[in-house]
Amino acid sequence: MKKTILSLAVLAMLSGCAVMQSTGALDKTPEVTGQMANVKKEFDTIPSPMAGRPLSVAVYSFTDKTGQRRPQANIASLSTAVTQGAETFLIQALQNVGRGQWFDVVERVGIDNLTKERLIIRQMREAYEGKDAKPLLPMQFAGIIVEGGIVGYDQSTTSGGVGQRIFGIGKNTQWSTDTVTVSLRAVSVNTGKVLATVTVQKTILSSADSVSALKFFDAGTKAFEAEAGLTINEPGTYATKATIEMAVVELIKEGQRKGVWEFKPEVNPVMKAPAPAPVAQPVISSEIKVEEKQDVVVQPQTKSETKTETASGTAAKELEKLPKEAILKDAQFIYKEPNEKSQKTWQFKPNTQVSITGSEGDWVQVQDVEKRKGFVKKEVINKR
């Protein structure tokens, strides 16, 4: 009798893996997964903007406005129910939507750190280079500000369970759903007008399955009890990220419906019919023409061409005699042509390292490490 009870208990626990997620309520999980798969596909394949270039947008903040705390039984939790860094998900979604063809995101969340670093760079350049310090490039401005936040987190919007027990052996399933709500809007920097607003919700599913066995034997004086279970909770951070991506897609659609921007029309490739193969025409013997042989006349070289070749050969020999690397003796102007009356294009500092790339009379063509080149006199250079 003992062996029979133990065998039934072990069989019930081993069969628990097969009966998990078997209730009708938990059958909704594949639907949620399929919905997110469709959203991910639309996130990548949404049509490109008609303008042909990304729109410059800024994100200053995207905060948790719910005030919800993470639920814990009989404990006052200080942890929040949703992430406090949702702006990172929003920036990533704006950069990646439509294969990165929709938005150029400029940094505004850490604008204080950015401006401080630019100030440090400017001060260091002025300290070492003086008034001739190279200025930083101007910061890019945004034409649209994307605002919003996580505006709702409703816990246990639906819950339930089902269980059964036969001769003290059975299974039990419980489930509950939470709902996260995200709001997103696009604001014109030029006018301050709200161009488009969307609100998106997503369900977060949690489920718990367990199997148990309770048996008495030896006239009720002894008992056997065993229990095993598994709880699955959909990550709230992943749900928030997926909701933000869905909101970005819906914001683009809403802007298109209101005429804020337009989609680039999809061009279907037109299949051209193959050209018919040419038909070979018979050749009549009377139409065949015999090519006449032409005498090849060798034109003698003129004196000017001979002089040019001689000059180029002489310049090549002079260039071979010069060093490939040199240093300027003093500060020198770099001329556009090998002539002091030509335009002065650059001024190199003393001891500037240059490469010699050409020679013409008393002049040599030099080039520095920044690819600036021109002509100087041979007498102003020293070998390295």
Sequence and secondary structure as in RCSB ss.txt:
>XXXX:A:sequence
MKKTILSLAVLAMLSGCAVMQSTGALDKTPEVTGQMANVKKEFDTIPSPMAGRPLSVAVYSFTDKTGQRRPQANI
ASLSTAVTQGAETFLIQALQNVGRGQWFDVVERVGIDNLTKERLIIRQMREAYEGKDAKPLLPMQFAGIIVEGGI
VGYDQSTTSGGVGQRIFGIGKNTQWSTDTVTVSLRAVSVNTGKVLATVTVQKTILSSADSVSALKFFDAGTKAFE
AEAGLTINEPGTYATKATIEMAVVELIKEGQRKGVWEFKPEVNPVMKAPAPAPVAQPVISSEIKVEEKQDVVVQP
QTKSETKTETASGTAAKELEKLPKEAILKDAQFIYKEPNEKSQKTWQFKPNTQVSITGSEGDWVQVQDVEKRKGF
VKKEVINKR
>XXXX:A:secstr
 HHHHHHHHHHHHHTHHHHTT STGGGGHHHHHHHHHHHHHHHHHS  BTTSS EEEEE   EE S  B   TTS
   SBSS S HHHHHHHHHHHHHHHTSEEEEE TTHHHHHHHHHHHHHHHHHHHGGG          SEEEEEEE
EEEEEEEEEEEEEEEETTEEEEEEEEEEEEEEEEEEEETTT  EEEEEEEEEEEEEEEEEEEEEEEETTTTEEEE
EEEEEEEE  HHHHHHHHHHHHHHHHHHHHHHTTSS B                     GGG             
  HHHHHHHHHHHHHHHHHHHS SEEEESS EEEESSSSTTS EEEEE TT EEEEEEEETTEEEEE TTS EEE
EEGGGEEE 
